[in-house]
Every structure is written in structure tokens, then in C-alpha cells.
Amino acid sequence: MAAQTQPGLTLPLLSAALCGVGVLYFRRERPYLLALAFVFALGMARLEAAHPSADAEHISRLNNLGQLTVEGWVIREPEALDSRQRVLVATDRAGGHAVQGRLLAYIPRNSTVAYGDRVQLFGRLTTPPQFDTFSYRDHLAQQAIFSVMPTADVQVLAQGGGRPFTRAILRLKEDARSTIQSALPEPHASLLVGILLGDETGLPQSTREAFNRTGTAHIIAISGFNMAILAQFIHLGVGRLFPRRRWGVTWSSIALIALYTVLVGAGAAVVRAALMSSLLLVGQTVRRKSYVPASLSAAALLMSIADPWVWWDVGFQLSLAAVLGMALFVEPFKRGLFGDLVQRTTHPLGRPGAGHPSGCHSRHCRRTGCHNTAHPVVLRAFCLGFAAGQ
């Protein structure tokens, strides 16, 4: 895990990389190794700079010491769970003393708390647990969170803090959610909110199970599919307004994609999809075909520069692997699949079982059919919902 990386190893590794750079430079052999060693050294330096730490005034020093009062600012949009809300607080006072550091608190579901609120929490601070198969402590440490308040009473002391831009984006998100909920009945409203805004909290359990049974649950989540639709939708729309300003259209489209990424939460998979969609638009502008592995590598590089710990994010790993798999294996798989289907469906009808080819009873064929019919519906709902939100 990322949190287990030892800072003391960084300097020796960095020195070894720089020594290797020097040796390769003077020997003038294999220049690509010189570049790799230099990039490795820069990566280690960036990883060290991003290493989370807890000093003497950190809130984590008060873990497991009983109940106390903590004050701070909500620095992220609260997440609604089944019966609670999860809020991330930048603390500044605890037990009457000045502190600093992030705290993840769980508050009642009916609490009215928003980004930028100054809150007072009362509860017991604990150290994040470690499980047999997953270290929640290491996972939170990657986000510089070392304290959790599992059950907290909350009181809002002030409002209007935080970044004005983020507050405006969250207000826009809330307005879009309200518009959708007033225009559509349930569960259609919650489904569109999940597809368009990335908020699945209102989705009924029966609807979730239906998507899980058909293998199409990924359609609800914001992914490369949604982002590719949005990128082309925006690019075509802006292009019609300014048909002669090719680069202006591209940069305007990328800016709108960035705003949408912030709107839906800017998770690792969403940021990856946004970067790749932006590179796709740039490729279209310079009339070059996008090469997916190269675009994927560029997106991963930019994300790791901004946050080196993203490589330990399971969502990012799965997203990266899925896109790479589609880029490398879809065409060979498609040729083999359709060749097999053609062979199966051209049997004489008099043959036993010919009316229902045995291969189409498999889960994979059912899922393929679901995907082929569900994607056009999602495309229509996504575009109409996005247009209605405007």
C-alpha cells in the first residue's frame, strides 16, 4: 500500500538514479535509459513531496482519548449514505486547543450541512481500522486523513466558507438535481441523476439489482462512455456557434469538460476519462487519429504528477486496465465473436436447437445484448437530460 512507502528510502533511490544518469551521460550509451532514469528520479522526488505526515499539532494525536468537541470547515461535498452522511472537515480547534489536519466524520442523514460550512462536531476520535483483506487506514492516509469520528453530533456555526468557484459549481449541481426530480417521476429521476450527475444515492435498491443482474451497472457511473458523449456533444454544439475558430472551439470544449468533471466529483476514473476525451478533441483539431494507449499514458502521467498516490486508487487501476483492455483486445475479440455468431446462426433450422443457438444462452452473450440495446437508450437520456439541465 502507498502509506507503507518509507520516506527514508527516497534519498538513496534518488541518489542511485542520479548516479545512473551520470554514468549513462559520460558513456553516451543507450540514451533512452538516461531519460528513464531521469524520469524515475523526478517521480521519486514528487512522491516524497506528496507523502502525508502528522506533526505534533495534528488532530490524530487526539485519537482514542475519549469524546471531545472539534471545530473546522467542511472542505468537500457531504456524501449521503444509507442512514448517515460522511463529511470531510479541515479542523482548527479540538478540546479548546488549536489543531490542524483532516477529519472524516459520520453525521445523521437528516443533518443540513454543506460545503463551506463551519461546523462543531462532538464525538470520539478513532484511528481508521485495518481489516484482513483491506487497510482502510492506508486508504485514508493517501488522502492525508488519519482520524475518523464514526458517530458525531453536528452543529453548523457559520456558512459561506470555502472557494466561491466550488460553491457555485455545487449550487449548479443542486439546481440540476432539483430540475430533474421535478420533471420526472421516480425511479426515472434518480436514474438520470446518477447517469448525468454521478449521484447514485437516490437510486432504489431494486433498480440497482436490475442493473447488476444484467451486467450493465457501469452505465450508471460516470465513465469514459459518458465523457465521450459529452465531449462530442459539446464540441459539435460550440462548433456550430463558432464554425471558423477551430482551436477556440476545442479549448472551449475542454474547459466545459473540466467544469463537468468538477461538477460530478472529479474521481480518478472521471478525471482519466476527461483527460482522454480532451486529448481526443485535440487530435481531431490537428486532424490526427487518437492512439488510445498513448492517450491513456498521457492521462495517467498528468494525473500522477498532480497526485502520485492515484496509482494506489483501485478505481483508477480498474479504469486504466479496462480502457487498455478495450484498446488492445476489442478488435480481435470482436472478429472472433462475430465470426462465431455467424457460424452458429447459419446452421439449418431443422437441426436440433438451431432456433436458440447454445452460445447465446451464456451470460456473456446476454450481457452483450444488454449493452447493445442499453447504450443507445443511455445516449438519448444523457443528451436530453444534459440539454434540459441547461
Secondary structure, 3 states (H helix, E strand, C coil): CHHHCCHHHHHHHHHHHHHHHHHHHHHCCCHHHHHHHHHHHHHHHHHHHCCCCCCCCEHHHHCCCCEEEEEEEECCCCEECCCEEEEEEEEEEECCEEEEEEEEEEEECCCCCCCCCEEEEEEECECCCECCCCEHHHHHHCCCEEEEECCEEEEEEECCCCCHHHHHHHHHHHHHHHHHHHHCCCCHHHHHHHHHHCCCCCCCHHHHHHHHHCCCHHHCCCCHHHHHHHHHHHHHHHHHHCCCCHHHHHHHHHHHHHHHHHHCCCCHHHHHHHHHHHHHHHHHHCCCCCCHHHHHHHHHHHHHHHCHHHHHCHHHHHHHHHHHHHHHHHHHHHHHHHHHHHHHHCCCCCCCCCCCCHHHHCHHHHHHHHHHHHHHHHHHHHHHHHHHHC
